[in-house]
Amino acid sequence: SMLYGKDIRFFNMKFVENMQTDLTTLESMAVRDLHASPEVVSSFAEVKQILTLLTAPDPHEYLDPVIRKVKYSCLRSSDVVE
């Protein structure tokens, strides 16, 4: 909900980069050290897709239904496009 908050108007790209690094580290720890189940690992998908969209060279690609289904299947349109 932090990334979807209505009161958040701007993201610092350093925040996004750090979030990607932290997420990658947490995901690898879950897989490597905790031997996490596929359900736990898949829980990272939505945040990873949000961060991918935030760093996409062309964020309008989300509006293309084919690309959206392939790259952003975990994201709800109501949360992304207003």
C-alpha positions in Angstrom: 0.0 0.0 0.0 3.0 2.3 0.5 3.6 2.6 -3.3 -0.2 3.0 -4.0 -0.8 5.7 -1.4 -3.0 8.5 -2.7 -1.0 11.1 -0.6 2.3 10.1 -2.4 2.8 12.4 -5.4 6.5 12.0 -6.2 9.1 9.3 -6.1 12.8 10.0 -5.9 14.6 7.7 -8.3 17.2 6.9 -5.7 14.3 5.5 -3.6 13.2 3.3 -6.5 16.8 2.1 -7.1 17.3 1.3 -3.4 14.0 -0.5 -3.3 15.0 -2.7 -6.2 18.2 -3.6 -4.5 16.5 -4.3 -1.2 13.9 -6.4 -2.9 16.4 -8.4 -4.9 18.4 -9.1 -1.7 15.3 -10.1 0.3 14.1 -12.4 -2.5 17.5 -14.1 -2.8 17.7 -14.6 0.9 14.2 -16.1 1.0 15.1 -18.6 -1.7 18.7 -19.3 -0.7 18.6 -19.2 3.1 15.0 -19.8 4.0 14.2 -22.3 1.2 11.0 -20.4 0.7 8.0 -22.0 -1.0 7.0 -20.8 -4.5 4.1 -18.9 -2.9 6.5 -16.8 -0.8 8.7 -16.1 -3.8 5.7 -15.2 -6.0 4.7 -12.6 -3.4 7.6 -10.5 -4.6 6.1 -10.3 -8.1 3.8 -7.3 -7.6 6.4 -5.1 -6.1 9.0 -6.1 -8.7 6.5 -5.2 -11.4 5.7 -1.8 -9.9 9.4 -1.1 -9.8 9.9 -2.3 -13.3 7.1 0.1 -14.5 8.6 3.0 -12.5 11.9 2.5 -14.3 10.5 1.6 -17.7 11.9 3.8 -20.5 8.4 4.1 -21.9 5.8 3.8 -19.0 3.0 4.1 -21.6 3.7 0.5 -22.5 1.5 -0.4 -19.6 -1.5 0.8 -21.7 -0.8 -1.8 -24.4 -2.9 -4.8 -23.4 -0.4 -7.4 -24.7 2.6 -5.9 -23.0 0.6 -5.4 -19.8 -0.4 -9.0 -19.7 3.2 -10.2 -20.2 5.2 -7.7 -18.0 2.6 -6.4 -15.5 0.1 -9.2 -14.9 0.1 -8.8 -11.1 -0.8 -5.1 -11.2 -4.4 -3.9 -11.1 -5.2 -1.2 -13.6 -7.2 0.7 -11.0 -4.1 1.1 -8.9 -1.8 2.1 -11.8 -3.9 4.3 -14.2 -6.0 7.2 -13.0 
